[in-house]
Structure formats: structure tokens, C-alpha cells
Amino acid sequence: MSRPFIITGVGRSGSMWAAETLQACHINCGHQAIFRHEHTLGKRLHWGRYHGDSSFEAVPMLKDRPPRELIVTITREPLAVLRSWRKRGLFTDRIRTWEQWALFSRVLDRHFPEVLEHANPLAAAAQYYVSWLKEAIEHSAVVLKLEGLTAKGLCAAVDRPLMYCEQADAVPTNTNTNLTGADRGPNSYEDIPASVRDMLREYSAELGYE
């Protein structure tokens, strides 16, 4: 029997697309159905009927997962991730960001306090990208780039290649855009605060983004 799986990464990196694509292949994958911030903070986990869960919120819990669970990380180019977060109104204003995502700030305070040390919200976003993704990759058996990822490749990554079906290719890649705010950037590494610019650029290169 195939192992239960967790698909993760940083937010805005295709987790909903991954869940809906696998569901189209009759693989019961939830989207933040099992791994949520409240579970990081102590609520008990229940797999229930799910084969897997696609959730960026799983990252702080990965180090405690049993070996039988397959962990897959999906990466996305960092400037695109930061633009997507900020278009949703996050990491644009320090106070409103944490008020809107109260549980997220508690998780960061407990597991990634270095993110909250940055007074500049864009610097905090860059630090979050690096710290969160490094933790995800450390515990992952498979690392994939969202750019160019196909339904067939995703099924293979979660060890269900025989369940791939062509209708999964029709799942729209923008299934979870829902972005109505202004484009606040960043549009180049020069827009990133100097305190974290080199860190983000170097980590981007490590991931294969030039």
C-alpha cells in the first residue's frame, strides 16, 4: 500500500492546485485539511479518510512525522511568492499582517522567531521564505519546482503514478489566485531590503532560480 503523503512548501506555491489535481486522479488529498496552524500549537491530528494533505502549514510539524509518511516539498521562485503574499495584503504592514494571521504569528514566534525580528515587513517576508522552505526541504524525500510541474509528475512524486489520468491536466494552475489587491512588488532583488537581499538571492540560486 502506498504511504500517506504530505505536500508542503511556503504559502502561495501551488498547494491548492496540487490537492485539486490529485483529487482529479481519485487520490483523496486534502488542502490544509489535516495540517493547520492550530495543530502546530497543540491540537491533535486526524488523518481520517485522506490519502494525503497539501498544506504549507505542515512545515513546523515535519520533524515529528513518522518515516512511513512521504513528504514532498514544492518550491516557487521567491519574488513571485513575495508578490503573491503582498498582493493579499500580507507582509505589507507589520501590525495588520499579524492581526490578520494571528495563529501564523504564534507559530512563527515558537518555531521561526527570526522572522518576527525584522521591523521591515518585506524583510520579514524574505526571512520567512528562506527559513520556512529550508525546514521543509530538510525533512522532504522529494523536492519539486512548481514551474513546469505536471499532474503526471505530481502523481509520481506522491507514489501514485498509476492513478494519473488526463483530466487532471485540466485543473487550472490559477485555482487559488483570488488576488484583488494592488501589486506591491518586489519585482527585482533590488526591491528587497539590503539586510536580507543577499540571503534571499543566494538561497534562490541554491534552489535553481536565477
C-alpha positions as CSV (number, residue, x, y, z in Angstrom):
1,M,0.0,0.0,0.0
2,S,1.3,3.5,-0.9
3,R,2.4,5.6,2.0
4,P,0.4,8.6,3.3
5,F,1.9,11.8,2.0
6,I,2.3,15.5,2.9
7,I,2.8,18.1,0.2
8,T,4.2,21.3,1.6
9,G,6.4,24.4,0.9
10,V,5.8,28.1,1.6
11,G,2.4,29.6,1.1
12,R,1.4,30.7,-2.4
13,S,3.3,27.8,-4.0
14,G,0.5,25.7,-5.6
15,S,-0.8,23.7,-2.6
16,M,-4.4,24.1,-3.6
17,W,-3.6,23.2,-7.2
18,A,-1.8,20.1,-6.0
19,A,-4.7,19.0,-3.9
20,E,-7.3,19.5,-6.7
21,T,-5.0,17.9,-9.3
22,L,-4.7,14.7,-7.2
23,Q,-8.4,14.7,-6.4
24,A,-9.0,14.7,-10.2
25,C,-7.0,11.4,-10.2
26,H,-9.2,10.0,-7.5
27,I,-6.5,10.4,-4.9
28,N,-8.1,11.8,-1.7
29,C,-5.8,14.7,-1.0
30,G,-6.9,17.4,1.4
31,H,-5.9,21.1,1.2
32,Q,-4.9,22.1,4.7
33,A,-7.4,19.5,5.9
34,I,-5.1,17.8,8.3
35,F,-2.1,20.1,8.9
36,R,-3.1,23.5,10.1
37,H,-1.5,26.1,12.4
38,E,-3.7,25.1,15.3
39,H,-2.2,21.6,15.1
40,T,1.2,23.1,15.3
41,L,0.1,24.8,18.5
42,G,-1.2,21.6,20.1
43,K,-4.5,20.4,18.5
44,R,-4.5,16.7,17.8
45,L,-4.0,15.5,14.2
46,H,-6.5,13.2,12.4
47,W,-5.8,11.7,9.0
48,G,-9.4,10.4,8.7
49,R,-10.2,9.3,5.1
50,Y,-7.4,11.2,3.4
51,H,-4.5,9.7,1.5
52,G,-2.6,12.9,1.9
53,D,-2.7,16.6,2.7
54,S,-1.3,19.5,0.7
55,S,-0.6,22.3,3.3
56,F,2.2,24.8,3.7
57,E,1.1,24.9,7.4
58,A,2.6,21.4,7.9
59,V,6.2,22.6,7.9
60,P,6.8,23.1,11.7
61,M,5.4,19.6,12.3
62,L,7.5,17.7,9.8
63,K,10.3,16.8,12.1
64,D,7.9,14.8,14.3
65,R,6.3,12.8,11.4
66,P,6.9,9.0,11.3
67,P,9.1,7.6,8.5
68,R,6.2,5.9,6.8
69,E,4.8,9.3,5.7
70,L,6.2,10.6,2.4
71,I,7.0,14.3,2.5
72,V,7.1,16.3,-0.8
73,T,8.1,20.0,-1.0
74,I,7.1,22.2,-3.9
75,T,9.2,25.3,-4.4
76,R,8.3,28.5,-6.3
77,E,10.5,31.4,-7.4
78,P,10.9,33.7,-4.3
79,L,10.0,37.0,-5.8
80,A,6.7,35.5,-7.2
81,V,5.9,34.2,-3.8
82,L,6.6,37.5,-2.1
83,R,4.5,39.4,-4.6
84,S,1.6,37.0,-4.1
85,W,1.7,37.3,-0.4
86,R,1.8,41.1,-0.5
87,K,-1.0,41.3,-3.1
88,R,-3.1,39.6,-0.5
89,G,-2.2,42.3,2.0
90,L,0.3,40.3,4.0
91,F,3.8,41.5,4.7
92,T,2.8,45.0,3.8
93,D,2.1,46.4,7.2
94,R,3.7,44.7,10.2
95,I,0.7,45.2,12.6
96,R,-2.1,44.4,10.3
97,T,-0.3,41.3,8.9
98,W,-0.1,39.7,12.3
99,E,-3.6,40.8,13.3
100,Q,-5.0,39.1,10.2
101,W,-2.9,36.0,10.7
102,A,-2.8,35.7,14.5
103,L,-2.1,31.9,14.5
104,F,0.6,32.3,11.9
105,S,2.4,34.8,14.1
106,R,2.2,32.5,17.1
107,V,3.7,29.7,15.0
108,L,6.5,31.9,13.9
109,D,7.2,33.1,17.4
110,R,7.5,29.5,18.5
111,H,9.4,28.0,15.6
112,F,10.9,30.7,13.5
113,P,11.4,33.8,15.8
114,E,14.0,35.2,13.4
115,V,11.1,36.2,11.0
116,L,9.5,38.4,13.7
117,E,12.8,40.2,14.5
118,H,12.5,42.2,11.2
119,A,10.8,45.5,11.6
120,N,10.5,45.9,7.8
121,P,7.6,43.6,6.7
122,L,9.2,42.8,3.3
123,A,12.4,41.8,5.1
124,A,10.2,39.6,7.3
125,A,8.7,38.0,4.2
126,A,12.1,37.2,2.7
127,Q,13.3,35.7,6.0
128,Y,10.0,33.7,6.2
129,Y,10.6,32.3,2.7
130,V,14.1,31.1,3.5
131,S,13.6,29.8,7.0
132,W,10.3,28.0,6.2
133,L,11.4,26.5,3.0
134,K,14.8,25.3,4.4
135,E,12.9,23.5,7.2
136,A,10.5,21.9,4.6
137,I,13.3,20.6,2.4
138,E,15.3,19.3,5.3
139,H,12.6,16.8,6.0
140,S,11.5,16.0,2.4
141,A,12.1,12.9,0.3
142,V,11.2,14.8,-2.9
143,V,11.6,18.4,-3.9
144,L,9.8,19.8,-7.0
145,K,9.6,23.1,-8.7
146,L,6.1,24.4,-9.2
147,E,7.3,25.9,-12.5
148,G,6.8,23.1,-15.1
149,L,5.2,20.7,-12.7
150,T,2.6,18.5,-14.3
151,A,-0.2,16.3,-13.0
152,K,1.7,13.2,-14.1
153,G,4.8,14.4,-12.3
154,L,2.9,15.1,-9.2
155,C,1.3,11.7,-9.1
156,A,4.7,10.1,-9.5
157,A,6.1,12.3,-6.7
158,V,3.5,11.0,-4.2
159,D,4.0,7.4,-5.3
160,R,0.7,7.1,-7.2
161,P,1.9,7.1,-10.9
162,L,-0.7,4.5,-12.0
163,M,-3.5,6.7,-10.8
164,Y,-2.7,9.6,-13.1
165,C,-5.5,10.4,-15.6
166,E,-5.5,13.1,-18.3
167,Q,-8.5,15.0,-16.9
168,A,-6.1,16.2,-14.1
169,D,-4.3,18.2,-16.7
170,A,-7.3,20.4,-17.0
171,V,-7.1,21.7,-13.3
172,P,-6.4,25.4,-13.7
173,T,-3.0,26.5,-12.4
174,N,-4.6,29.7,-11.1
175,T,-7.1,27.8,-9.0
176,N,-6.3,29.8,-5.9
177,T,-5.3,33.2,-7.1
178,N,-8.1,35.3,-5.7
179,L,-5.9,38.3,-5.6
180,T,-7.7,41.6,-5.7
181,G,-5.1,43.9,-4.1
182,A,-2.5,46.2,-5.7
183,D,0.8,44.8,-7.0
184,R,3.2,45.9,-4.3
185,G,6.2,44.0,-5.7
186,P,9.0,43.1,-5.2
187,N,9.9,43.0,-8.9
188,S,13.6,42.6,-8.6
189,Y,16.1,41.8,-5.8
190,E,16.9,45.5,-5.6
191,D,13.5,45.9,-4.1
192,I,14.4,43.6,-1.2
193,P,15.8,45.3,1.9
194,A,19.6,45.1,2.0
195,S,19.7,43.3,5.3
196,V,18.2,40.1,3.7
197,R,18.8,40.7,0.0
198,D,22.0,38.5,-0.3
199,M,20.5,35.8,1.8
200,L,17.4,35.6,-0.4
201,R,19.3,35.8,-3.7
202,E,21.8,33.1,-2.6
203,Y,19.1,30.8,-1.5
204,S,17.2,31.3,-4.7
205,A,20.3,30.3,-6.6
206,E,20.6,27.1,-4.4
207,L,17.1,26.2,-5.4
208,G,17.9,26.7,-9.1
209,Y,16.2,30.0,-9.7
210,E,18.5,32.5,-11.4
